[in-house]
Amino acid sequence: MGREFLSSYDQDLNLLQVKRVDSGLDKKVVEYFYGTAGIQNGVLTSVTDYLSATLPGQPGCGLGG
């Protein structure tokens, strides 16, 4: 039995999230966030890894400056 994943994209084909969906699961694995205005419009600004041990409110993987 393999693992199944579902990827979601926005209208510009930016990857938004990946979920694990096998065995009745509906669990986010990773989520991507993009800038929406100005020079950062469409630029990847942060990534949330739901498999790591990072607690809510703690620093995660921020890509912005």
SULKAGI-V361719 format. One record per backbone hydrogen bond with DSSP energy under -0.5 kcal/mol. CO is the residue of the C=O (numbers start at 1). NH is the residue of the N-H. If there is no record, write none. Layout:
# SULKAGI-V361719
CO	NH
CO	NH
This chain:
# SULKAGI-V361719
4	21
4	22
6	19
8	16
8	17
10	13
14	10
16	32
17	8
18	29
18	30
19	6
19	21
20	27
21	24
22	25
27	20
29	50
29	51
30	18
31	48
33	45
33	46
35	42
37	40
38	41
40	35
40	43
43	35
45	63
45	64
46	33
47	49
47	61
48	31
48	50
49	52
55	58
60	62
61	47
